[in-house]
Structure formats: C-alpha cells, structure tokens
Amino acid sequence: MEETHWSYAENIDADGLRELMLQYGSEVWNLAFVLTKRRDLADDVSQDVFLAAYRKIDTFRGASSVRTWLLSIARNTAINRLRSAFLRRVTLMDRIDDRAHDAGPSAESEVLRRSLSNEIWADVMRLPLKLRETLVLQARYELTVREIALLLDLSEGTVKSRLSRARERMIRLREEASDRE
C-alpha cells in the first residue's frame, strides 16, 4: 500500500481526512480493538484518532510515517480511555463480541482453520497489554523494533524483551491448549 505523504505545514481538508480514514482506518480500528478488547471503544477511539489528526496535522513533523503517527495517536487514545475512572466504574468485564462466521457443513477445513485462528487470537488477547501491543505491532502491522520503540516511547532493548516474553507466553498458552485436547 502506498503511503500518502502530507506536508506537515498544511492543514488537511475533508477530502484529505477521508483519504486518511480510507487508507488507515482499519489498521487504527484493529489496534484500538487489540488494546481495549471492546468493539464500541475501538469505534470511539478510531473516531477520536482521526479527529485529532485533522486538528493536529500541523504537529506532524515527518519523523515517522503518517501510518506510525496515526497508530501512535490510536495507542495513546486507547490507553487513556482504559485509564479513565468512568470506564473502570462502569465496565464490569471486557467481552469480545465474536460475530458468527458463515461456514457450510461441507467447509470442514475452513471451519478448522478459523477455529485455530480464533484460538490463537484468544490467546493473544489473554496476554498482558504491554506484551500484546508489542506483539501485534510487529506481527500484524509489521513495524520494525525501531518503529515500535518510537511509537511506544521505549528503548529498542525493551521492545525486544517484550517481544521475547510475548512469544514465550504464546508458546506456553498454545502448549496448554494442546494438553487440554
């Protein structure tokens, strides 16, 4: 996917905002969902991210890609939402609203593939936030260790450590799942 290059000295118009949303909207929403584990919060966070980008495009200095800048805004917005006292008081438990996937009875291999994918995704969602976000930024968004370090405001060594711990936990969770079967 070709990245749009915005002049950071310019404001963007409605068409520019629409282009940003089309190009990066699903990635921003997916990261928000991974961090919050709630579809409704991911929707709210995504909307807030693009409103913030629209208002603050003049603060984008080009030190990172537009994509990384938006993912950074998404991360910070999601973390702030999770920290809010109101949310902690109102939310009794986080649930992932799994939508049913259509699969015909003759599509056994597709069902098995989806089942394994859902199990792995559930394991990822069980990881602590710090490990989960680092793993997803690398595996799903294909960010480098350096880009993740910049986005999370961490040292590259810390990112590498978190990635290693996340992978170790995933291996343990998968082994536990196979032991249960």
N, C-alpha and C positions, 0 to 999 in steps of 0.2 A: 504494500500500500504506500503510495507516495504521500509524503508529509507536506502539509500546507506550511508555507513559511510566511509568517506575519511580520510586518515591520513593527517592532515593539514600540515605536514612537507614535504609531497611529491608533486611533480607536477603530473598532470594527463596527460595521453596520449590521442590520438584521440579517442580510444575506450571508455575511461573514460568520455570524453566530450560528446560523442554520448549517453552514458548511462544517463548522467545528463539531456541531452536535451530530451531524450525519457521519463524519469521519471518526469521531472518538466516543460517541455516546454509549455504544455497547460496552466498550472497554471501561469507561468510567463507571457505568452501572454495575458491571461484573465485579470490579474491585470494591465498590461500595457494598455490594451484597456479601462478598467474601469477608469483609471486615465486620459488618453489622449482623449478618445471618438473618436479615429480615428484608423481604421484598419492599414493604412500604417505606422503610428507612432508606433503602437503596434508591428508590424513586425520589425521595426528598433530597437526599444527598446529591444525586445527579443533577437535579434542577438547580440546587444551590451552587454546584460547581460551575455550571455554565453561566449562571447569573454573575457569579464572582469573576469569571473570565471576561465576560462582557464589560463589567465595570472596571476591571483592573488590567486590561490588556496592555496598558501603558507601563505596567510594572514588569512585564515580561522582557527580560534583557537578553535572551538568546543564549544564556549559559548552558541550557539544556534544550532538548527538543520541545516543541509545543505539547506533544504527547506526554512526555515526562512531567512537564509543568502542570498539565491538567490532572494527571494521576497523583501528583503531589497535593494539589488542591483537594482532590477526592479523598485522599488518605486523611489529611488534616480535618476535613469537614466530617468525615465518618467518625474519627476518633473523638472529636468534640461532641458529636451527637451522643456517642456512647457514654461519655463522661457526664452528661447533663443530669443533674439531680432529678429533674422531672421524669426523664426516661427511666431512671433506676426505680423511682417510686411507682410508676405506672406499669412497667413491664414486669410481669410475674415470671415469665420464662420465654426464652427465644425459641421459635419454631421455624423450621424451614418448610415452606408450603410447597411440597413436591407436587407438581402437576402430573397427572397421569399421562403416560406416553402411549399412543396407539401402537399396538403390535398385534397383528393377526396371529391366530394359532399356528399357522404354518411358518411363522418367522421365528423359530426357536433360537437360531443363532443370534439374531438381533436382540432378542429378549435377554439372552445370556450376556451379550456384550454390554447392553445397557445396565443390567444388574451389576456387573462387575464395575462399570464406570460409576454407578451410583454408590456402591460400597466404598470405592476409593475416595470419591468426593465427600462422603460422610466422614471418612477418616480424616481427610484434610480439614474439614470443618471442626473436628474434635481437637485439633492442635491449638495450643495457646496462641493468642493473637499475634504476638511478636514472631513466632515461628511460621504461622500460617501466612501472614502477609509477605514475609520474605520469600517463602517457597512459591507462592502464587505469582509474585512479581517476576521471579526468574522463570518458572515453568510455563505459566500462561502468557505473560506479557513479554517474555524473552528479553528482559532487561539484563544488562551485564552487572557484575558485582559492583563496579564503579557507579553505574547509574542508580542501582538500589541504594548504595551508600549515600549518594547525593540526595535522593528522594526522601530517605528516612533520617537524614542528618546523622549518620553513623560512620564509623571507620569501616574500611573495607574488611579488616580483620573481624570485626563484629558481625558483619554481614556473612562472611564465610563461616563463622562459628554457628550462627543461627541456621544457615542452610544445612550444615552438617547435622546439627541437632534435629532439625525438622525431618531430614531424610532418615535418621536413626529411629525417630518416633514412628514415622510412616512404616518402616520395616517391621517394627515391633507390633504395630496395630494390624498389619496385614498377616503377620505370623499368628497373632491371637485369633484373627478371623478364620484362618485355615485350621487352627486347632479346634475351634468350635464346630467346624463342619465335619 
